[in-house]
Amino acid sequence: MKSFMYQADVRPEGTGIGAVIVEFTNMSGTSCVVQGYPTVAGAPNGSPEKGRPLAVTPTGPASKVELAAGAKAWVKVTFVQVQGEGDGYCVSGSEPVTYPTLVVGLPAGGAHQLALDDGALAECDDKATVTAVTATKPS
């Protein structure tokens, strides 16, 4: 699998990115089936071995997605958003955390370390909401 991550068009209000889309492409030359929800960990300093797993809340139904060679699948990851200006704050009172990369684990598709071209990921409470793997690109 080849993977790519970018900012979602639909994001929660707040300071920072808030939500990302992770795109996976089947590079194997044969079809494969993926199903379920990804795992997500923030990688401080871009170091996956120091990853900090986020508590994942799945949303939406999970169904089998058959990917032909070269086909794409997506997941959307939405974070508990940082509020305010400057360093920002978390509504819960926890300290905001910023990650230069995420490690996203795809069911039956391995772990993928991803960075954004246009910013770092800031979140609160070490939580994320994720969609199931889908053949339809989310917004």
N, CA, C and O atoms as a GROMACS GRO file, in nm:
protein
  556
    1MET      N    1   0.084  -0.119   0.000
    1MET     CA    2   0.000   0.000   0.000
    1MET      C    3   0.089   0.125   0.000
    1MET      O    4   0.190   0.132   0.069
    2LYS      N    5   0.049   0.219  -0.077
    2LYS     CA    6   0.111   0.351  -0.078
    2LYS      C    7   0.011   0.443  -0.009
    2LYS      O    8  -0.109   0.429  -0.028
    3SER      N    9   0.060   0.538   0.071
    3SER     CA   10  -0.033   0.624   0.146
    3SER      C   11   0.005   0.770   0.135
    3SER      O   12   0.120   0.806   0.108
    4PHE      N   13  -0.096   0.854   0.157
    4PHE     CA   14  -0.083   1.000   0.144
    4PHE      C   15  -0.184   1.061   0.240
    4PHE      O   16  -0.293   1.006   0.257
    5MET      N   17  -0.151   1.175   0.302
    5MET     CA   18  -0.241   1.240   0.397
    5MET      C   19  -0.252   1.388   0.364
    5MET      O   20  -0.154   1.453   0.328
    6TYR      N   21  -0.374   1.442   0.375
    6TYR     CA   22  -0.398   1.584   0.349
    6TYR      C   23  -0.512   1.633   0.436
    6TYR      O   24  -0.588   1.554   0.491
    7GLN      N   25  -0.524   1.766   0.448
    7GLN     CA   26  -0.631   1.826   0.529
    7GLN      C   27  -0.768   1.795   0.470
    7GLN      O   28  -0.787   1.798   0.348
    8ALA      N   29  -0.863   1.765   0.558
    8ALA     CA   30  -1.000   1.742   0.515
    8ALA      C   31  -1.065   1.876   0.484
    8ALA      O   32  -1.030   1.978   0.544
    9ASP      N   33  -1.159   1.877   0.392
    9ASP     CA   34  -1.234   1.999   0.362
    9ASP      C   35  -1.328   2.034   0.477
    9ASP      O   36  -1.346   2.152   0.509
   10VAL      N   37  -1.389   1.933   0.539
   10VAL     CA   38  -1.482   1.955   0.649
   10VAL      C   39  -1.407   1.925   0.780
   10VAL      O   40  -1.369   1.811   0.806
   11ARG      N   41  -1.387   2.030   0.860
   11ARG     CA   42  -1.308   2.018   0.983
   11ARG      C   43  -1.381   2.087   1.098
   11ARG      O   44  -1.461   2.178   1.074
   12PRO      N   45  -1.353   2.044   1.223
   12PRO     CA   46  -1.412   2.114   1.337
   12PRO      C   47  -1.350   2.253   1.353
   12PRO      O   48  -1.238   2.277   1.309
   13GLU      N   49  -1.424   2.344   1.417
   13GLU     CA   50  -1.370   2.477   1.443
   13GLU      C   51  -1.261   2.470   1.548
   13GLU      O   52  -1.266   2.387   1.638
   14GLY      N   53  -1.163   2.557   1.535
   14GLY     CA   54  -1.055   2.564   1.632
   14GLY      C   55  -0.926   2.602   1.564
   14GLY      O   56  -0.924   2.636   1.446
   15THR      N   57  -0.817   2.595   1.638
   15THR     CA   58  -0.685   2.628   1.590
   15THR      C   59  -0.619   2.501   1.540
   15THR      O   60  -0.617   2.402   1.612
   16GLY      N   61  -0.565   2.501   1.422
   16GLY     CA   62  -0.493   2.385   1.372
   16GLY      C   63  -0.570   2.313   1.263
   16GLY      O   64  -0.666   2.366   1.207
   17ILE      N   65  -0.525   2.192   1.235
   17ILE     CA   66  -0.577   2.114   1.122
   17ILE      C   67  -0.716   2.058   1.153
   17ILE      O   68  -0.810   2.084   1.077
   18GLY      N   69  -0.733   1.984   1.259
   18GLY     CA   70  -0.864   1.934   1.302
   18GLY      C   71  -0.907   1.803   1.242
   18GLY      O   72  -0.960   1.718   1.314
   19ALA      N   73  -0.887   1.784   1.113
   19ALA     CA   74  -0.926   1.658   1.048
   19ALA      C   75  -0.840   1.637   0.924
   19ALA      O   76  -0.806   1.731   0.852
   20VAL      N   77  -0.806   1.510   0.900
   20VAL     CA   78  -0.725   1.475   0.783
   20VAL      C   79  -0.789   1.357   0.711
   20VAL      O   80  -0.863   1.278   0.770
   21ILE      N   81  -0.758   1.347   0.584
   21ILE     CA   82  -0.796   1.233   0.502
   21ILE      C   83  -0.668   1.155   0.474
   21ILE      O   84  -0.566   1.212   0.435
   22VAL      N   85  -0.675   1.024   0.495
   22VAL     CA   86  -0.562   0.937   0.461
   22VAL      C   87  -0.606   0.854   0.342
   22VAL      O   88  -0.708   0.784   0.346
   23GLU      N   89  -0.527   0.862   0.236
   23GLU     CA   90  -0.556   0.792   0.110
   23GLU      C   91  -0.458   0.676   0.096
   23GLU      O   92  -0.338   0.693   0.112
   24PHE      N   93  -0.512   0.559   0.065
   24PHE     CA   94  -0.430   0.440   0.046
   24PHE      C   95  -0.448   0.391  -0.098
   24PHE      O   96  -0.560   0.390  -0.150
   25THR      N   97  -0.338   0.352  -0.162
   25THR     CA   98  -0.344   0.298  -0.297
   25THR      C   99  -0.287   0.156  -0.295
   25THR      O  100  -0.178   0.134  -0.242
   26ASN      N  101  -0.359   0.062  -0.353
   26ASN     CA  102  -0.313  -0.077  -0.362
   26ASN      C  103  -0.206  -0.085  -0.471
   26ASN      O  104  -0.235  -0.073  -0.589
   27MET      N  105  -0.081  -0.106  -0.429
   27MET     CA  106   0.032  -0.111  -0.521
   27MET      C  107   0.078  -0.254  -0.548
   27MET      O  108   0.182  -0.274  -0.611
   28SER      N  109   0.002  -0.354  -0.501
   28SER     CA  110   0.048  -0.493  -0.505
   28SER      C  111   0.042  -0.558  -0.642
   28SER      O  112   0.110  -0.658  -0.665
   29GLY      N  113  -0.038  -0.507  -0.734
   29GLY     CA  114  -0.054  -0.572  -0.863
   29GLY      C  115  -0.167  -0.674  -0.864
   29GLY      O  116  -0.204  -0.725  -0.970
   30THR      N  117  -0.222  -0.704  -0.747
   30THR     CA  118  -0.339  -0.792  -0.736
   30THR      C  119  -0.442  -0.727  -0.645
   30THR      O  120  -0.409  -0.637  -0.568
   31SER      N  121  -0.566  -0.772  -0.654
   31SER     CA  122  -0.669  -0.712  -0.570
   31SER      C  123  -0.653  -0.759  -0.425
   31SER      O  124  -0.594  -0.864  -0.398
   32CYS      N  125  -0.706  -0.681  -0.335
   32CYS     CA  126  -0.704  -0.715  -0.193
   32CYS      C  127  -0.833  -0.663  -0.130
   32CYS      O  128  -0.903  -0.581  -0.189
   33VAL      N  129  -0.863  -0.712  -0.010
   33VAL     CA  130  -0.982  -0.668   0.062
   33VAL      C  131  -0.938  -0.606   0.194
   33VAL      O  132  -0.857  -0.664   0.267
   34VAL      N  133  -0.992  -0.488   0.224
   34VAL     CA  134  -0.968  -0.423   0.353
   34VAL      C  135  -1.104  -0.396   0.417
   34VAL      O  136  -1.204  -0.373   0.348
   35GLN      N  137  -1.105  -0.398   0.549
   35GLN     CA  138  -1.229  -0.373   0.621
   35GLN      C  139  -1.194  -0.330   0.763
   35GLN      O  140  -1.101  -0.383   0.823
   36GLY      N  141  -1.269  -0.235   0.815
   36GLY     CA  142  -1.252  -0.196   0.955
   36GLY      C  143  -1.205  -0.054   0.971
   36GLY      O  144  -1.214   0.029   0.880
   37TYR      N  145  -1.154  -0.028   1.091
   37TYR     CA  146  -1.114   0.106   1.131
   37TYR      C  147  -0.964   0.110   1.156
   37TYR      O  148  -0.906   0.012   1.203
   38PRO      N  149  -0.899   0.222   1.126
   38PRO     CA  150  -0.756   0.232   1.148
   38PRO      C  151  -0.722   0.257   1.294
   38PRO      O  152  -0.806   0.302   1.372
   39THR      N  153  -0.599   0.227   1.328
   39THR     CA  154  -0.542   0.274   1.454
   39THR      C  155  -0.467   0.402   1.423
   39THR      O  156  -0.425   0.423   1.309
   40VAL      N  157  -0.450   0.489   1.523
   40VAL     CA  158  -0.383   0.616   1.501
   40VAL      C  159  -0.290   0.644   1.618
   40VAL      O  160  -0.329   0.629   1.734
   41ALA      N  161  -0.168   0.685   1.588
   41ALA     CA  162  -0.073   0.727   1.691
   41ALA      C  163  -0.003   0.854   1.643
   41ALA      O  164   0.032   0.865   1.526
   42GLY      N  165   0.016   0.948   1.734
   42GLY     CA  166   0.096   1.066   1.703
   42GLY      C  167   0.242   1.030   1.718
   42GLY      O  168   0.278   0.957   1.809
   43ALA      N  169   0.325   1.080   1.629
   43ALA     CA  170   0.468   1.050   1.633
   43ALA      C  171   0.545   1.178   1.664
   43ALA      O  172   0.576   1.254   1.573
   44PRO      N  173   0.576   1.202   1.794
   44PRO     CA  174   0.651   1.322   1.829
   44PRO      C  175   0.790   1.319   1.765
   44PRO      O  176   0.853   1.214   1.759
   45ASN      N  177   0.835   1.431   1.718
   45ASN     CA  178   0.963   1.443   1.648
   45ASN      C  179   0.968   1.355   1.524
   45ASN      O  180   1.076   1.327   1.473
   46GLY      N  181   0.852   1.310   1.476
   46GLY     CA  182   0.849   1.226   1.357
   46GLY      C  183   0.904   1.087   1.379
   46GLY      O  184   0.937   1.018   1.283
   47SER      N  185   0.916   1.044   1.506
   47SER     CA  186   0.976   0.915   1.539
   47SER      C  187   0.868   0.813   1.572
   47SER      O  188   0.810   0.819   1.680
   48PRO      N  189   0.838   0.720   1.481
   48PRO     CA  190   0.729   0.625   1.506
   48PRO      C  191   0.753   0.536   1.626
   48PRO      O  192   0.657   0.492   1.689
   49GLU      N  193   0.880   0.509   1.660
   49GLU     CA  194   0.908   0.424   1.776
   49GLU      C  195   0.871   0.493   1.908
   49GLU      O  196   0.861   0.428   2.012
   50LYS      N  197   0.851   0.624   1.904
   50LYS     CA  198   0.807   0.699   2.022
   50LYS      C  199   0.661   0.740   2.009
   50LYS      O  200   0.615   0.834   2.074
   51GLY      N  201   0.588   0.668   1.924
   51GLY     CA  202   0.449   0.701   1.896
   51GLY      C  203   0.362   0.699   2.020
   51GLY      O  204   0.384   0.622   2.114
   52ARG      N  205   0.264   0.786   2.019
   52ARG     CA  206   0.169   0.799   2.129
   52ARG      C  207   0.031   0.761   2.076
   52ARG      O  208  -0.032   0.841   2.007
   53PRO      N  209  -0.016   0.638   2.108
   53PRO     CA  210  -0.146   0.595   2.056
   53PRO      C  211  -0.258   0.688   2.099
   53PRO      O  212  -0.262   0.734   2.213
   54LEU      N  213  -0.348   0.716   2.007
   54LEU     CA  214  -0.465   0.796   2.038
   54LEU      C  215  -0.583   0.702   2.060
   54LEU      O  216  -0.595   0.600   1.992
   55ALA      N  217  -0.670   0.736   2.154
   55ALA     CA  218  -0.793   0.660   2.174
   55ALA      C  219  -0.882   0.687   2.054
   55ALA      O  220  -0.917   0.801   2.026
   56VAL      N  221  -0.919   0.582   1.984
   56VAL     CA  222  -0.994   0.594   1.860
   56VAL      C  223  -1.142   0.561   1.884
   56VAL      O  224  -1.175   0.458   1.942
   57THR      N  225  -1.228   0.651   1.840
   57THR     CA  226  -1.372   0.628   1.841
   57THR      C  227  -1.415   0.604   1.697
   57THR      O  228  -1.408   0.695   1.615
   58PRO      N  229  -1.458   0.481   1.665
   58PRO     CA  230  -1.502   0.454   1.528
   58PRO      C  231  -1.639   0.515   1.501
   58PRO      O  232  -1.723   0.525   1.590
   59THR      N  233  -1.660   0.557   1.376
   59THR     CA  234  -1.790   0.612   1.336
   59THR      C  235  -1.830   0.552   1.201
   59THR      O  236  -1.746   0.532   1.113
   60GLY      N  237  -1.957   0.525   1.186
   60GLY     CA  238  -2.007   0.471   1.061
   60GLY      C  239  -1.986   0.321   1.051
   60GLY      O  240  -1.905   0.265   1.125
   61PRO      N  241  -2.058   0.257   0.960
   61PRO     CA  242  -2.047   0.113   0.944
   61PRO      C  243  -1.918   0.073   0.872
   61PRO      O  244  -1.865   0.149   0.790
   62ALA      N  245  -1.869  -0.046   0.904
   62ALA     CA  246  -1.751  -0.100   0.836
   62ALA      C  247  -1.794  -0.212   0.744
   62ALA      O  248  -1.859  -0.307   0.787
   63SER      N  249  -1.759  -0.201   0.617
   63SER     CA  250  -1.791  -0.307   0.523
   63SER      C  251  -1.666  -0.339   0.441
   63SER      O  252  -1.572  -0.260   0.437
   64LYS      N  253  -1.666  -0.454   0.378
   64LYS     CA  254  -1.550  -0.496   0.298
   64LYS      C  255  -1.532  -0.403   0.179
   64LYS      O  256  -1.628  -0.369   0.109
   65VAL      N  257  -1.409  -0.364   0.156
   65VAL     CA  258  -1.374  -0.281   0.041
   65VAL      C  259  -1.273  -0.361  -0.040
   65VAL      O  260  -1.162  -0.387   0.005
   66GLU      N  261  -1.313  -0.400  -0.160
   66GLU     CA  262  -1.221  -0.472  -0.248
   66GLU      C  263  -1.147  -0.371  -0.333
   66GLU      O  264  -1.207  -0.291  -0.405
   67LEU      N  265  -1.016  -0.378  -0.325
   67LEU     CA  266  -0.932  -0.284  -0.400
   67LEU      C  267  -0.861  -0.358  -0.512
   67LEU      O  268  -0.777  -0.445  -0.487
   68ALA      N  269  -0.894  -0.324  -0.634
   68ALA     CA  270  -0.821  -0.377  -0.748
   68ALA      C  271  -0.680  -0.317  -0.746
   68ALA      O  272  -0.656  -0.220  -0.675
   69ALA      N  273  -0.590  -0.373  -0.823
   69ALA     CA  274  -0.456  -0.316  -0.834
   69ALA      C  275  -0.467  -0.171  -0.877
   69ALA      O  276  -0.533  -0.141  -0.976
   70GLY      N  277  -0.403  -0.080  -0.805
   70GLY     CA  278  -0.405   0.062  -0.836
   70GLY      C  279  -0.523   0.138  -0.780
   70GLY      O  280  -0.527   0.260  -0.790
   71ALA      N  281  -0.621   0.068  -0.721
   71ALA     CA  282  -0.740   0.135  -0.666
   71ALA      C  283  -0.708   0.201  -0.532
   71ALA      O  284  -0.610   0.167  -0.466
   72LYS      N  285  -0.794   0.295  -0.494
   72LYS     CA  286  -0.772   0.373  -0.371
   72LYS      C  287  -0.884   0.349  -0.270
   72LYS      O  288  -0.997   0.315  -0.304
   73ALA      N  289  -0.847   0.367  -0.143
   73ALA     CA  290  -0.942   0.365  -0.032
   73ALA      C  291  -0.903   0.479   0.060
   73ALA      O  292  -0.790   0.527   0.056
   74TRP      N  293  -0.997   0.522   0.146
   74TRP     CA  294  -0.973   0.636   0.232
   74TRP      C  295  -1.025   0.612   0.373
   74TRP      O  296  -1.114   0.528   0.395
   75VAL      N  297  -0.969   0.686   0.468
   75VAL     CA  298  -1.024   0.700   0.603
   75VAL      C  299  -1.014   0.847   0.640
   75VAL      O  300  -0.926   0.919   0.592
   76LYS      N  301  -1.106   0.892   0.725
   76LYS     CA  302  -1.100   1.030   0.776
   76LYS      C  303  -1.072   1.022   0.925
   76LYS      O  304  -1.135   0.944   0.997
   77VAL      N  305  -0.978   1.103   0.970
   77VAL     CA  306  -0.941   1.110   1.111
   77VAL      C  307  -0.971   1.252   1.160
   77VAL      O  308  -0.919   1.349   1.104
   78THR      N  309  -1.054   1.264   1.263
   78THR     CA  310  -1.091   1.394   1.318
   78THR      C  311  -1.042   1.400   1.462
   78THR      O  312  -1.064   1.307   1.539
   79PHE      N  313  -0.977   1.509   1.499
   79PHE     CA  314  -0.917   1.524   1.631
   79PHE      C  315  -1.002   1.611   1.722
   79PHE      O  316  -1.085   1.689   1.676
   80VAL      N  317  -0.980   1.596   1.854
   80VAL     CA  318  -1.036   1.691   1.950
   80VAL      C  319  -0.954   1.818   1.930
   80VAL      O  320  -0.834   1.819   1.957
   81GLN      N  321  -1.018   1.922   1.884
   81GLN     CA  322  -0.950   2.040   1.832
   81GLN      C  323  -0.899   2.134   1.942
   81GLN      O  324  -0.963   2.151   2.046
   82VAL      N  325  -0.784   2.194   1.915
   82VAL     CA  326  -0.725   2.298   1.998
   82VAL      C  327  -0.802   2.427   1.973
   82VAL      O  328  -0.838   2.456   1.858
   83GLN      N  329  -0.828   2.504   2.076
   83GLN     CA  330  -0.904   2.629   2.067
   83GLN      C  331  -0.812   2.749   2.094
   83GLN      O  332  -0.703   2.733   2.150
   84GLY      N  333  -0.856   2.868   2.055
   84GLY     CA  334  -0.783   2.992   2.088
   84GLY      C  335  -0.672   3.023   1.991
   84GLY      O  336  -0.652   2.955   1.890
   85GLU      N  337  -0.600   3.128   2.024
   85GLU     CA  338  -0.489   3.176   1.941
   85GLU      C  339  -0.355   3.137   2.002
   85GLU      O  340  -0.350   3.089   2.115
   86GLY      N  341  -0.247   3.159   1.928
   86GLY     CA  342  -0.113   3.132   1.979
   86GLY      C  343  -0.096   2.984   2.011
   86GLY      O  344  -0.118   2.898   1.925
   87ASP      N  345  -0.056   2.956   2.135
   87ASP     CA  346  -0.035   2.817   2.176
   87ASP      C  347  -0.166   2.741   2.190
   87ASP      O  348  -0.166   2.618   2.187
   88GLY      N  349  -0.278   2.812   2.205
   88GLY     CA  350  -0.408   2.749   2.215
   88GLY      C  351  -0.431   2.680   2.348
   88GLY      O  352  -0.344   2.678   2.435
   89TYR      N  353  -0.548   2.622   2.361
   89TYR     CA  354  -0.584   2.551   2.484
   89TYR      C  355  -0.683   2.442   2.450
   89TYR      O  356  -0.745   2.442   2.344
   90CYS      N  357  -0.698   2.348   2.542
   90CYS     CA  358  -0.795   2.240   2.529
   90CYS      C  359  -0.912   2.269   2.620
   90CYS      O  360  -0.893   2.306   2.736
   91VAL      N  361  -1.033   2.253   2.570
   91VAL     CA  362  -1.153   2.277   2.649
   91VAL      C  363  -1.151   2.191   2.775
   91VAL      O  364  -1.200   2.235   2.879
   92SER      N  365  -1.096   2.070   2.766
   92SER     CA  366  -1.092   1.978   2.880
   92SER      C  367  -0.994   2.021   2.988
   92SER      O  368  -1.000   1.972   3.101
   93GLY      N  369  -0.903   2.113   2.955
   93GLY     CA  370  -0.800   2.155   3.049
   93GLY      C  371  -0.668   2.083   3.028
   93GLY      O  372  -0.568   2.119   3.090
   94SER      N  373  -0.665   1.980   2.942
   94SER     CA  374  -0.538   1.913   2.912
   94SER      C  375  -0.450   2.004   2.826
   94SER      O  376  -0.497   2.105   2.773
   95GLU      N  377  -0.324   1.968   2.813
   95GLU     CA  378  -0.232   2.046   2.732
   95GLU      C  379  -0.242   2.003   2.585
   95GLU      O  380  -0.245   1.883   2.557
   96PRO      N  381  -0.246   2.098   2.491
   96PRO     CA  382  -0.243   2.061   2.349
   96PRO      C  383  -0.112   1.990   2.315
   96PRO      O  384  -0.007   2.020   2.372
   97VAL      N  385  -0.119   1.897   2.222
   97VAL     CA  386  -0.002   1.824   2.176
   97VAL      C  387   0.007   1.841   2.024
   97VAL      O  388  -0.094   1.837   1.955
   98THR      N  389   0.129   1.861   1.974
   98THR     CA  390   0.151   1.877   1.830
   98THR      C  391   0.239   1.762   1.781
   98THR      O  392   0.340   1.729   1.843
   99TYR      N  393   0.199   1.703   1.669
   99TYR     CA  394   0.274   1.593   1.608
   99TYR      C  395   0.312   1.630   1.465
   99TYR      O  396   0.227   1.675   1.389
  100PRO      N  397   0.439   1.610   1.428
  100PRO     CA  398   0.477   1.633   1.289
  100PRO      C  399   0.429   1.521   1.196
  100PRO      O  400   0.410   1.543   1.077
  101THR      N  401   0.410   1.400   1.252
  101THR     CA  402   0.362   1.288   1.172
  101THR      C  403   0.263   1.204   1.252
  101THR      O  404   0.259   1.208   1.374
  102LEU      N  405   0.183   1.128   1.178
  102LEU     CA  406   0.094   1.028   1.237
  102LEU      C  407   0.137   0.891   1.186
  102LEU      O  408   0.190   0.878   1.076
  103VAL      N  409   0.113   0.790   1.268
  103VAL     CA  410   0.127   0.652   1.224
  103VAL      C  411  -0.015   0.595   1.221
  103VAL      O  412  -0.080   0.582   1.324
  104VAL      N  413  -0.061   0.562   1.100
  104VAL     CA  414  -0.197   0.513   1.080
  104VAL      C  415  -0.188   0.366   1.043
  104VAL      O  416  -0.125   0.329   0.944
  105GLY      N  417  -0.252   0.283   1.123
  105GLY     CA  418  -0.253   0.139   1.097
  105GLY      C  419  -0.380   0.100   1.023
  105GLY      O  420  -0.490   0.122   1.072
  106LEU      N  421  -0.364   0.044   0.907
  106LEU     CA  422  -0.477   0.003   0.825
  106LEU      C  423  -0.502  -0.146   0.847
  106LEU      O  424  -0.408  -0.225   0.837
  107PRO      N  425  -0.626  -0.186   0.877
  107PRO     CA  426  -0.653  -0.329   0.896
  107PRO      C  427  -0.604  -0.410   0.776
  107PRO      O  428  -0.644  -0.383   0.663
  108ALA      N  429  -0.520  -0.507   0.801
  108ALA     CA  430  -0.462  -0.594   0.697
  108ALA      C  431  -0.379  -0.516   0.595
  108ALA      O  432  -0.351  -0.567   0.487
  109GLY      N  433  -0.339  -0.393   0.629
  109GLY     CA  434  -0.263  -0.311   0.534
  109GLY      C  435  -0.138  -0.249   0.593
  109GLY      O  436  -0.074  -0.167   0.527
  110GLY      N  437  -0.100  -0.287   0.715
  110GLY     CA  438   0.023  -0.236   0.776
  110GLY      C  439   0.010  -0.096   0.832
  110GLY      O  440  -0.095  -0.032   0.822
  111ALA      N  441   0.120  -0.050   0.892
  111ALA     CA  442   0.127   0.083   0.952
  111ALA      C  443   0.195   0.178   0.854
  111ALA      O  444   0.290   0.141   0.785
  112HIS      N  445   0.144   0.301   0.848
  112HIS     CA  446   0.194   0.401   0.754
  112HIS      C  447   0.224   0.529   0.829
  112HIS      O  448   0.136   0.586   0.894
  113GLN      N  449   0.350   0.576   0.822
  113GLN     CA  450   0.386   0.703   0.884
  113GLN      C  451   0.366   0.812   0.781
  113GLN      O  452   0.418   0.806   0.670
  114LEU      N  453   0.287   0.914   0.820
  114LEU     CA  454   0.244   1.018   0.726
  114LEU      C  455   0.265   1.157   0.784
  114LEU      O  456   0.250   1.178   0.904
  115ALA      N  457   0.300   1.250   0.697
  115ALA     CA  458   0.314   1.391   0.734
  115ALA      C  459   0.230   1.474   0.638
  115ALA      O  460   0.202   1.433   0.525
  116LEU      N  461   0.190   1.591   0.684
  116LEU     CA  462   0.120   1.686   0.598
  116LEU      C  463   0.221   1.775   0.528
  116LEU      O  464   0.327   1.805   0.584
  117ASP      N  465   0.189   1.817   0.406
  117ASP     CA  466   0.274   1.913   0.337
  117ASP      C  467   0.257   2.053   0.393
  117ASP      O  468   0.345   2.139   0.376
  118ASP      N  469   0.144   2.077   0.460
  118ASP     CA  470   0.109   2.214   0.500
  118ASP      C  471   0.076   2.227   0.649
  118ASP      O  472  -0.026   2.286   0.684
  119GLY      N  473   0.161   2.173   0.735
  119GLY     CA  474   0.140   2.195   0.878
  119GLY      C  475   0.158   2.071   0.961
  119GLY      O  476   0.176   1.960   0.910
  120ALA      N  477   0.153   2.092   1.092
  120ALA     CA  478   0.162   1.984   1.188
  120ALA      C  479   0.022   1.959   1.244
  120ALA      O  480  -0.069   2.039   1.226
  121LEU      N  481   0.006   1.848   1.312
  121LEU     CA  482  -0.123   1.809   1.368
  121LEU      C  483  -0.126   1.842   1.516
  121LEU      O  484  -0.044   1.792   1.593
  122ALA      N  485  -0.220   1.926   1.557
  122ALA     CA  486  -0.238   1.961   1.698
  122ALA      C  487  -0.369   1.902   1.746
  122ALA      O  488  -0.470   1.909   1.676
  123GLU      N  489  -0.366   1.842   1.865
  123GLU     CA  490  -0.488   1.780   1.916
  123GLU      C  491  -0.492   1.789   2.068
  123GLU      O  492  -0.393   1.821   2.134
  124CYS      N  493  -0.610   1.760   2.121
  124CYS     CA  494  -0.631   1.758   2.265
  124CYS      C  495  -0.677   1.619   2.309
  124CYS      O  496  -0.741   1.547   2.233
  125ASP      N  497  -0.644   1.584   2.430
  125ASP     CA  498  -0.699   1.466   2.498
  125ASP      C  499  -0.657   1.332   2.441
  125ASP      O  500  -0.711   1.229   2.483
  126ASP      N  501  -0.563   1.327   2.348
  126ASP     CA  502  -0.516   1.202   2.288
  126ASP      C  503  -0.632   1.118   2.235
  126ASP      O  504  -0.636   0.996   2.254
  127LYS      N  505  -0.726   1.184   2.166
  127LYS     CA  506  -0.843   1.117   2.111
  127LYS      C  507  -0.860   1.154   1.964
  127LYS      O  508  -0.822   1.262   1.920
  128ALA      N  509  -0.918   1.060   1.889
  128ALA     CA  510  -0.952   1.085   1.749
  128ALA      C  511  -1.077   1.005   1.714
  128ALA      O  512  -1.100   0.897   1.769
  129THR      N  513  -1.157   1.058   1.623
  129THR     CA  514  -1.270   0.986   1.566
  129THR      C  515  -1.228   0.944   1.426
  129THR      O  516  -1.174   1.024   1.350
  130VAL      N  517  -1.254   0.818   1.391
  130VAL     CA  518  -1.213   0.768   1.259
  130VAL      C  519  -1.331   0.704   1.187
  130VAL      O  520  -1.419   0.645   1.249
  131THR      N  521  -1.330   0.718   1.055
  131THR     CA  522  -1.427   0.646   0.974
  131THR      C  523  -1.368   0.509   0.941
  131THR      O  524  -1.247   0.488   0.951
  132ALA      N  525  -1.454   0.418   0.901
  132ALA     CA  526  -1.408   0.289   0.849
  132ALA      C  527  -1.342   0.312   0.714
  132ALA      O  528  -1.364   0.415   0.650
  133VAL      N  529  -1.262   0.217   0.672
  133VAL     CA  530  -1.204   0.223   0.538
  133VAL      C  531  -1.319   0.225   0.438
  133VAL      O  532  -1.414   0.148   0.450
  134THR      N  533  -1.309   0.315   0.339
  134THR     CA  534  -1.416   0.332   0.242
  134THR      C  535  -1.359   0.348   0.101
  134THR      O  536  -1.247   0.397   0.084
  135ALA      N  537  -1.436   0.308   0.002
  135ALA     CA  538  -1.397   0.328  -0.137
  135ALA      C  539  -1.447   0.462  -0.189
  135ALA      O  540  -1.422   0.497  -0.304
  136THR      N  541  -1.517   0.539  -0.104
  136THR     CA  542  -1.569   0.670  -0.140
  136THR      C  543  -1.487   0.777  -0.068
  136THR      O  544  -1.477   0.774   0.055
  137LYS      N  545  -1.431   0.869  -0.143
  137LYS     CA  546  -1.347   0.974  -0.084
  137LYS      C  547  -1.430   1.065   0.006
  137LYS      O  548  -1.527   1.125  -0.041
  138PRO      N  549  -1.394   1.076   0.138
  138PRO     CA  550  -1.467   1.165   0.229
  138PRO      C  551  -1.426   1.310   0.209
  138PRO      O  552  -1.325   1.338   0.145
  139SER      N  553  -1.506   1.403   0.264
  139SER     CA  554  -1.473   1.546   0.253
  139SER      C  555  -1.414   1.598   0.382
  139SER      O  556  -1.380   1.717   0.391
   0.00000   0.00000   0.00000
